[in-house]
Amino acid sequence: MELHRTFRALADPTRLRLLNLLLNEPECVCDLAAILGLPQPLISRHLAYLRSAGLVRDRRSGTRVNYSVALDGENAQALAIFLRHAFQGEPFEEDLQTCRRQTAGRLVVSGEAS
């Protein structure tokens, strides 16, 4: 982990909000855009920045690309602990509540289709 790249990546509010969501569970761009209420191209650009800084990884699942936090190693784990603590409060808690509502909605829809 290159420290200067990490801190540069953390210096943007949208990227912080993305990391907050991804620390809880992997998400695709379309879900992240819906949760944050931002356009998909903007989310994709920020995720690419976070990926180049080594903070997130992507994994293709069919037609979707899911992103998750890539905080491996001792320093990265310390950063994850710090971020979880720092993400308490607004707008981070509100984003997580929106994510939970959307996840619950997907589960209900999936359950009804069965």
N, C-alpha and C positions, 0 to 999 in steps of 0.2 A: 504494500500500500504506500503510494507516494503521498506524503502528508500534505503538500501544497495543493495537489490535485483534489484530494479529499475535501479540504476546507473550501476550495473554490467551488466544488460541486455542492457543498452544503450552504453556500452563500445566497441561495435563491429560495424565496418562500414557496414557490410551486414545487421545487424539487424536495424540499423538506416535507411538504404535505404528501407527496408521492411516497417518500421513504416511510413516513408514518403508517400509511396504508399497507405498504409491502412488508413491513415488519410483522404485521398481523397475519397476512396470508397472501399467496401469489394472486395476481390479478392480470387481466388482459387490458390492452389500451382502451377498448370500448367501455369496459366497466369503470376504469379509472376516470375516463372523460365524463361519464355519467355521474359519478360520485362527486367529482370536483366541479362539475358544470363548466368545463373548459373544452375547447375544440380538440379533436383527436390529433391533428398535426402538431399542435403545441405540446400535448402530452408525449407524443412520440419523440419530439425533439429533446424534451427534458429527460426522458428515459434513455435516449442515446447518450446524452451527456453523463448521466449517472453510470451507465454501462462502461463508457470509456474511462471513467474514474475508478472502476472496479467495485462500485457499490451495489450494483444490481446485475443479475444475469437473466438471460431469456431462454425459454424452452418452447419449441413448437409443439402444439397439441392439435393436430388436424389443421384447420384453417386459422386457428388462433395462435397467438404468441403470448405466452404467460410470462410475466416478470416476477422475480422474487429477489429478496435481499441477498447479496453475496458477501456477507461479512464473516469470512473465515480467518482463523488465526487469532492469536491472543490480543493484538492491538485492535483488530476489527471487533472482537467480542466486547472489549471495553467500550468501543465507540457505540455499539448497539445498546449496551446498558445505559450509557449517557443519553443517547437519543430517546430511548423509551421514557426516561425520567424527564427529559426536556419537552417531550411531546404531550405532557399533561397540561390541559387547558385548551383554550380556543386558538385557532380554528381546528386544531387537531382532534379534539374529542368530538366535535360536530361532524367532521369527516368520517370518523369511525362509526358514529351512530347512523349516518347516511348509508355507509357500507353495510352495516348490519341489517338495516331495513331492506336494502336491495337484495341482499343474500336471502333474507327471510321470504321476500316476494318470489325469488327464483325457486325456492324450495316448495312453496305452496303451489306454484304453477306446475312444477315438475310432478308433485304429488297428485295433482288433479288430472294430469295427462295419463297417469297409469291406469 
